[in-house]
Amino acid sequence: MTVPPPRDTVRAFLAELAGTTAFADDDNLVDAGVVQSMRRLELIDFVAERFGVDVTPDDVYQGRFRSVSEIVRFVAARTAA
């Protein structure tokens, strides 16, 4: 079984969450209307559980969940061996 890359996994989750795929990887997810306040918590929980990473408040405040690209970089950094 092939595991999809983090980018595809995150985009699929966001598409389901927001009901749209009309956003680019570098778009600010809040500004693009993809994620709003309570949905942001769902996104953070999803990333933590799906990729087995710890997410701190600093990670959120430092913009690591601002865009798909930022999330993918965050996951790659936290899962690097």
N, CA, C and O atoms as CSV, one atom per row, in Angstrom:
chain,resi,resn,atom,element,x,y,z
A,1,MET,N,N,0.842,-1.186,0.000
A,1,MET,CA,C,0.000,0.000,0.000
A,1,MET,C,C,0.885,1.247,0.000
A,1,MET,O,O,1.795,1.367,0.821
A,2,THR,N,N,0.622,2.154,-0.904
A,2,THR,CA,C,1.384,3.382,-1.014
A,2,THR,C,C,0.764,4.453,-0.127
A,2,THR,O,O,-0.447,4.675,-0.147
A,3,VAL,N,N,1.608,5.106,0.643
A,3,VAL,CA,C,1.147,6.193,1.510
A,3,VAL,C,C,1.242,7.497,0.727
A,3,VAL,O,O,2.302,7.819,0.190
A,4,PRO,N,N,0.142,8.252,0.657
A,4,PRO,CA,C,0.202,9.511,-0.091
A,4,PRO,C,C,1.138,10.505,0.593
A,4,PRO,O,O,1.297,10.476,1.813
A,5,PRO,N,N,1.750,11.379,-0.189
A,5,PRO,CA,C,2.617,12.398,0.410
A,5,PRO,C,C,1.818,13.315,1.339
A,5,PRO,O,O,0.612,13.482,1.159
A,6,PRO,N,N,2.484,13.906,2.326
A,6,PRO,CA,C,1.778,14.798,3.261
A,6,PRO,C,C,0.981,15.890,2.555
A,6,PRO,O,O,-0.125,16.216,2.986
A,7,ARG,N,N,1.516,16.456,1.489
A,7,ARG,CA,C,0.802,17.512,0.768
A,7,ARG,C,C,-0.570,17.024,0.315
A,7,ARG,O,O,-1.574,17.708,0.517
A,8,ASP,N,N,-0.613,15.851,-0.291
A,8,ASP,CA,C,-1.884,15.313,-0.784
A,8,ASP,C,C,-2.843,15.019,0.362
A,8,ASP,O,O,-4.044,15.265,0.257
A,9,THR,N,N,-2.306,14.498,1.445
A,9,THR,CA,C,-3.124,14.174,2.614
A,9,THR,C,C,-3.727,15.435,3.221
A,9,THR,O,O,-4.913,15.464,3.550
A,10,VAL,N,N,-2.918,16.467,3.368
A,10,VAL,CA,C,-3.391,17.734,3.938
A,10,VAL,C,C,-4.407,18.382,3.013
A,10,VAL,O,O,-5.447,18.853,3.473
A,11,ARG,N,N,-4.124,18.415,1.721
A,11,ARG,CA,C,-5.057,19.026,0.767
A,11,ARG,C,C,-6.400,18.288,0.759
A,11,ARG,O,O,-7.454,18.921,0.699
A,12,ALA,N,N,-6.365,16.964,0.819
A,12,ALA,CA,C,-7.606,16.189,0.832
A,12,ALA,C,C,-8.425,16.499,2.084
A,12,ALA,O,O,-9.643,16.662,2.011
A,13,PHE,N,N,-7.756,16.578,3.220
A,13,PHE,CA,C,-8.460,16.906,4.465
A,13,PHE,C,C,-9.075,18.297,4.382
A,13,PHE,O,O,-10.235,18.488,4.747
A,14,LEU,N,N,-8.302,19.271,3.902
A,14,LEU,CA,C,-8.811,20.639,3.799
A,14,LEU,C,C,-9.960,20.736,2.806
A,14,LEU,O,O,-10.918,21.473,3.039
A,15,ALA,N,N,-9.877,20.012,1.715
A,15,ALA,CA,C,-10.958,20.025,0.723
A,15,ALA,C,C,-12.248,19.499,1.339
A,15,ALA,O,O,-13.328,20.037,1.094
A,16,GLU,N,N,-12.129,18.456,2.131
A,16,GLU,CA,C,-13.307,17.909,2.809
A,16,GLU,C,C,-13.825,18.881,3.868
A,16,GLU,O,O,-15.031,19.094,3.992
A,17,LEU,N,N,-12.916,19.457,4.614
A,17,LEU,CA,C,-13.269,20.392,5.687
A,17,LEU,C,C,-13.972,21.627,5.125
A,17,LEU,O,O,-14.987,22.068,5.664
A,18,ALA,N,N,-13.432,22.180,4.045
A,18,ALA,CA,C,-13.930,23.433,3.496
A,18,ALA,C,C,-14.948,23.245,2.375
A,18,ALA,O,O,-15.674,24.177,2.028
A,19,GLY,N,N,-14.999,22.048,1.814
A,19,GLY,CA,C,-15.911,21.811,0.706
A,19,GLY,C,C,-15.445,22.421,-0.601
A,19,GLY,O,O,-16.253,22.666,-1.498
A,20,THR,N,N,-14.151,22.669,-0.717
A,20,THR,CA,C,-13.603,23.258,-1.942
A,20,THR,C,C,-12.145,22.863,-2.118
A,20,THR,O,O,-11.442,22.566,-1.152
A,21,THR,N,N,-11.708,22.865,-3.362
A,21,THR,CA,C,-10.283,22.657,-3.659
A,21,THR,C,C,-9.708,23.915,-4.298
A,21,THR,O,O,-8.603,23.889,-4.840
A,22,ALA,N,N,-10.452,25.011,-4.234
A,22,ALA,CA,C,-10.054,26.263,-4.875
A,22,ALA,C,C,-9.090,27.063,-4.002
A,22,ALA,O,O,-9.387,28.188,-3.600
A,23,PHE,N,N,-7.943,26.470,-3.716
A,23,PHE,CA,C,-6.896,27.169,-2.980
A,23,PHE,C,C,-5.553,26.585,-3.401
A,23,PHE,O,O,-5.437,25.396,-3.698
A,24,ALA,N,N,-4.554,27.442,-3.420
A,24,ALA,CA,C,-3.199,27.026,-3.790
A,24,ALA,C,C,-2.414,26.656,-2.538
A,24,ALA,O,O,-2.784,27.033,-1.425
A,25,ASP,N,N,-1.345,25.927,-2.729
A,25,ASP,CA,C,-0.542,25.477,-1.587
A,25,ASP,C,C,0.017,26.629,-0.764
A,25,ASP,O,O,0.208,26.484,0.443
A,26,ASP,N,N,0.281,27.770,-1.392
A,26,ASP,CA,C,0.855,28.905,-0.667
A,26,ASP,C,C,-0.179,29.927,-0.205
A,26,ASP,O,O,0.178,30.932,0.409
A,27,ASP,N,N,-1.458,29.682,-0.494
A,27,ASP,CA,C,-2.509,30.595,-0.036
A,27,ASP,C,C,-2.611,30.571,1.481
A,27,ASP,O,O,-2.481,29.519,2.107
A,28,ASN,N,N,-2.845,31.736,2.062
A,28,ASN,CA,C,-3.157,31.815,3.474
A,28,ASN,C,C,-4.538,31.194,3.653
A,28,ASN,O,O,-5.520,31.693,3.103
A,29,LEU,N,N,-4.618,30.116,4.416
A,29,LEU,CA,C,-5.855,29.343,4.526
A,29,LEU,C,C,-7.003,30.130,5.158
A,29,LEU,O,O,-8.164,29.911,4.815
A,30,VAL,N,N,-6.692,31.031,6.066
A,30,VAL,CA,C,-7.732,31.857,6.687
A,30,VAL,C,C,-8.204,32.913,5.692
A,30,VAL,O,O,-9.406,33.087,5.492
A,31,ASP,N,N,-7.260,33.617,5.068
A,31,ASP,CA,C,-7.619,34.659,4.105
A,31,ASP,C,C,-8.398,34.095,2.918
A,31,ASP,O,O,-9.279,34.760,2.374
A,32,ALA,N,N,-8.069,32.868,2.522
A,32,ALA,CA,C,-8.751,32.228,1.390
A,32,ALA,C,C,-10.116,31.659,1.787
A,32,ALA,O,O,-10.856,31.171,0.932
A,33,GLY,N,N,-10.449,31.720,3.072
A,33,GLY,CA,C,-11.734,31.218,3.538
A,33,GLY,C,C,-11.803,29.706,3.661
A,33,GLY,O,O,-12.890,29.138,3.773
A,34,VAL,N,N,-10.653,29.053,3.640
A,34,VAL,CA,C,-10.611,27.591,3.728
A,34,VAL,C,C,-10.762,27.140,5.171
A,34,VAL,O,O,-11.436,26.145,5.441
A,35,VAL,N,N,-10.151,27.851,6.093
A,35,VAL,CA,C,-10.170,27.481,7.509
A,35,VAL,C,C,-10.582,28.693,8.340
A,35,VAL,O,O,-10.028,29.782,8.194
A,36,GLN,N,N,-11.547,28.485,9.199
A,36,GLN,CA,C,-11.949,29.508,10.154
A,36,GLN,C,C,-11.596,29.014,11.555
A,36,GLN,O,O,-11.065,27.913,11.701
A,37,SER,N,N,-11.877,29.790,12.565
A,37,SER,CA,C,-11.372,29.534,13.915
A,37,SER,C,C,-11.551,28.108,14.437
A,37,SER,O,O,-10.563,27.460,14.783
A,38,MET,N,N,-12.765,27.611,14.501
A,38,MET,CA,C,-12.964,26.258,15.046
A,38,MET,C,C,-12.412,25.197,14.111
A,38,MET,O,O,-11.929,24.162,14.571
A,39,ARG,N,N,-12.472,25.428,12.841
A,39,ARG,CA,C,-11.919,24.485,11.870
A,39,ARG,C,C,-10.406,24.403,11.985
A,39,ARG,O,O,-9.816,23.367,11.680
A,40,ARG,N,N,-9.777,25.479,12.422
A,40,ARG,CA,C,-8.325,25.470,12.611
A,40,ARG,C,C,-7.945,24.427,13.666
A,40,ARG,O,O,-6.932,23.742,13.531
A,41,LEU,N,N,-8.756,24.313,14.706
A,41,LEU,CA,C,-8.491,23.303,15.734
A,41,LEU,C,C,-8.600,21.895,15.155
A,41,LEU,O,O,-7.808,21.016,15.493
A,42,GLU,N,N,-9.578,21.688,14.291
A,42,GLU,CA,C,-9.716,20.384,13.629
A,42,GLU,C,C,-8.492,20.087,12.766
A,42,GLU,O,O,-8.000,18.959,12.747
A,43,LEU,N,N,-8.006,21.094,12.061
A,43,LEU,CA,C,-6.816,20.930,11.227
A,43,LEU,C,C,-5.600,20.572,12.076
A,43,LEU,O,O,-4.840,19.670,11.726
A,44,ILE,N,N,-5.418,21.268,13.173
A,44,ILE,CA,C,-4.279,21.002,14.058
A,44,ILE,C,C,-4.372,19.584,14.624
A,44,ILE,O,O,-3.378,18.858,14.640
A,45,ASP,N,N,-5.543,19.192,15.081
A,45,ASP,CA,C,-5.730,17.833,15.599
A,45,ASP,C,C,-5.456,16.786,14.521
A,45,ASP,O,O,-4.816,15.767,14.784
A,46,PHE,N,N,-5.943,17.042,13.312
A,46,PHE,CA,C,-5.723,16.111,12.210
A,46,PHE,C,C,-4.234,15.929,11.937
A,46,PHE,O,O,-3.755,14.800,11.827
A,47,VAL,N,N,-3.512,17.021,11.829
A,47,VAL,CA,C,-2.072,16.946,11.537
A,47,VAL,C,C,-1.346,16.206,12.654
A,47,VAL,O,O,-0.501,15.352,12.385
A,48,ALA,N,N,-1.664,16.522,13.890
A,48,ALA,CA,C,-1.012,15.866,15.024
A,48,ALA,C,C,-1.259,14.364,15.009
A,48,ALA,O,O,-0.329,13.575,15.178
A,49,GLU,N,N,-2.499,13.973,14.810
A,49,GLU,CA,C,-2.844,12.549,14.835
A,49,GLU,C,C,-2.368,11.806,13.592
A,49,GLU,O,O,-1.802,10.717,13.697
A,50,ARG,N,N,-2.592,12.382,12.432
A,50,ARG,CA,C,-2.263,11.695,11.176
A,50,ARG,C,C,-0.767,11.483,11.002
A,50,ARG,O,O,-0.328,10.440,10.518
A,51,PHE,N,N,0.018,12.490,11.405
A,51,PHE,CA,C,1.461,12.430,11.192
A,51,PHE,C,C,2.238,12.130,12.468
A,51,PHE,O,O,3.465,12.031,12.436
A,52,GLY,N,N,1.539,11.984,13.586
A,52,GLY,CA,C,2.191,11.632,14.836
A,52,GLY,C,C,3.168,12.679,15.336
A,52,GLY,O,O,4.248,12.352,15.828
A,53,VAL,N,N,2.781,13.939,15.205
A,53,VAL,CA,C,3.660,15.027,15.641
A,53,VAL,C,C,3.014,15.793,16.785
A,53,VAL,O,O,1.789,15.871,16.886
A,54,ASP,N,N,3.847,16.350,17.632
A,54,ASP,CA,C,3.362,17.221,18.694
A,54,ASP,C,C,3.250,18.631,18.131
A,54,ASP,O,O,4.140,19.104,17.423
A,55,VAL,N,N,2.149,19.292,18.453
A,55,VAL,CA,C,1.929,20.660,18.022
A,55,VAL,C,C,1.812,21.523,19.263
A,55,VAL,O,O,0.978,21.266,20.132
A,56,THR,N,N,2.643,22.540,19.343
A,56,THR,CA,C,2.623,23.447,20.483
A,56,THR,C,C,1.906,24.746,20.096
A,56,THR,O,O,1.744,25.036,18.911
A,57,PRO,N,N,1.483,25.517,21.082
A,57,PRO,CA,C,0.895,26.822,20.762
A,57,PRO,C,C,1.848,27.688,19.932
A,57,PRO,O,O,1.407,28.420,19.046
A,58,ASP,N,N,3.153,27.607,20.214
A,58,ASP,CA,C,4.115,28.378,19.428
A,58,ASP,C,C,4.087,27.993,17.957
A,58,ASP,O,O,4.259,28.847,17.088
A,59,ASP,N,N,3.870,26.713,17.672
A,59,ASP,CA,C,3.792,26.280,16.276
A,59,ASP,C,C,2.645,26.985,15.561
A,59,ASP,O,O,2.776,27.382,14.403
A,60,VAL,N,N,1.545,27.136,16.242
A,60,VAL,CA,C,0.378,27.790,15.655
A,60,VAL,C,C,0.644,29.288,15.503
A,60,VAL,O,O,0.375,29.863,14.448
A,61,TYR,N,N,1.167,29.913,16.544
A,61,TYR,CA,C,1.404,31.358,16.508
A,61,TYR,C,C,2.497,31.744,15.520
A,61,TYR,O,O,2.492,32.861,15.002
A,62,GLN,N,N,3.425,30.847,15.252
A,62,GLN,CA,C,4.514,31.151,14.326
A,62,GLN,C,C,4.144,30.888,12.874
A,62,GLN,O,O,5.003,30.954,11.994
A,63,GLY,N,N,2.895,30.595,12.620
A,63,GLY,CA,C,2.409,30.493,11.254
A,63,GLY,C,C,2.627,29.158,10.570
A,63,GLY,O,O,2.548,29.074,9.344
A,64,ARG,N,N,2.898,28.125,11.326
A,64,ARG,CA,C,3.158,26.823,10.717
A,64,ARG,C,C,1.900,26.159,10.158
A,64,ARG,O,O,1.985,25.119,9.505
A,65,PHE,N,N,0.747,26.749,10.411
A,65,PHE,CA,C,-0.511,26.237,9.881
A,65,PHE,C,C,-1.180,27.269,8.966
A,65,PHE,O,O,-2.383,27.206,8.713
A,66,ARG,N,N,-0.384,28.208,8.483
A,66,ARG,CA,C,-0.893,29.297,7.644
A,66,ARG,C,C,-1.295,28.819,6.249
A,66,ARG,O,O,-2.273,29.305,5.681
A,67,SER,N,N,-0.540,27.866,5.701
A,67,SER,CA,C,-0.796,27.400,4.329
A,67,SER,C,C,-0.466,25.912,4.234
A,67,SER,O,O,0.145,25.341,5.136
A,68,VAL,N,N,-0.871,25.309,3.153
A,68,VAL,CA,C,-0.528,23.898,2.924
A,68,VAL,C,C,0.987,23.745,2.902
A,68,VAL,O,O,1.524,22.808,3.492
A,69,SER,N,N,1.672,24.649,2.234
A,69,SER,CA,C,3.142,24.570,2.158
A,69,SER,C,C,3.784,24.623,3.539
A,69,SER,O,O,4.707,23.863,3.829
A,70,GLU,N,N,3.295,25.519,4.389
A,70,GLU,CA,C,3.838,25.635,5.747
A,70,GLU,C,C,3.570,24.362,6.549
A,70,GLU,O,O,4.436,23.907,7.296
A,71,ILE,N,N,2.398,23.796,6.402
A,71,ILE,CA,C,2.065,22.563,7.117
A,71,ILE,C,C,2.977,21.427,6.669
A,71,ILE,O,O,3.478,20.666,7.497
A,72,VAL,N,N,3.190,21.313,5.374
A,72,VAL,CA,C,4.057,20.252,4.845
A,72,VAL,C,C,5.483,20.420,5.363
A,72,VAL,O,O,6.120,19.438,5.744
A,73,ARG,N,N,5.990,21.649,5.381
A,73,ARG,CA,C,7.339,21.896,5.929
A,73,ARG,C,C,7.403,21.527,7.412
A,73,ARG,O,O,8.379,20.935,7.872
A,74,PHE,N,N,6.362,21.881,8.146
A,74,PHE,CA,C,6.295,21.568,9.568
A,74,PHE,C,C,6.327,20.058,9.797
A,74,PHE,O,O,7.088,19.565,10.630
A,75,VAL,N,N,5.502,19.335,9.058
A,75,VAL,CA,C,5.453,17.870,9.193
A,75,VAL,C,C,6.808,17.256,8.832
A,75,VAL,O,O,7.293,16.368,9.533
A,76,ALA,N,N,7.414,17.723,7.748
A,76,ALA,CA,C,8.708,17.192,7.333
A,76,ALA,C,C,9.768,17.423,8.403
A,76,ALA,O,O,10.576,16.535,8.675
A,77,ALA,N,N,9.774,18.586,9.004
A,77,ALA,CA,C,10.761,18.903,10.045
A,77,ALA,C,C,10.540,18.044,11.293
A,77,ALA,O,O,11.502,17.592,11.914
A,78,ARG,N,N,9.287,17.820,11.655
A,78,ARG,CA,C,8.984,17.062,12.869
A,78,ARG,C,C,9.130,15.558,12.692
A,78,ARG,O,O,9.313,14.827,13.665
A,79,THR,N,N,9.048,15.100,11.453
A,79,THR,CA,C,9.144,13.647,11.235
A,79,THR,C,C,10.502,13.230,10.682
A,79,THR,O,O,10.734,12.045,10.440
A,80,ALA,N,N,11.398,14.190,10.482
A,80,ALA,CA,C,12.732,13.861,9.971
A,80,ALA,C,C,13.465,13.005,10.989
A,80,ALA,O,O,13.447,13.277,12.190
A,81,ALA,N,N,14.111,11.966,10.480
A,81,ALA,CA,C,14.827,11.043,11.386
A,81,ALA,C,C,16.201,11.544,11.722
A,81,ALA,O,O,16.931,10.892,12.468
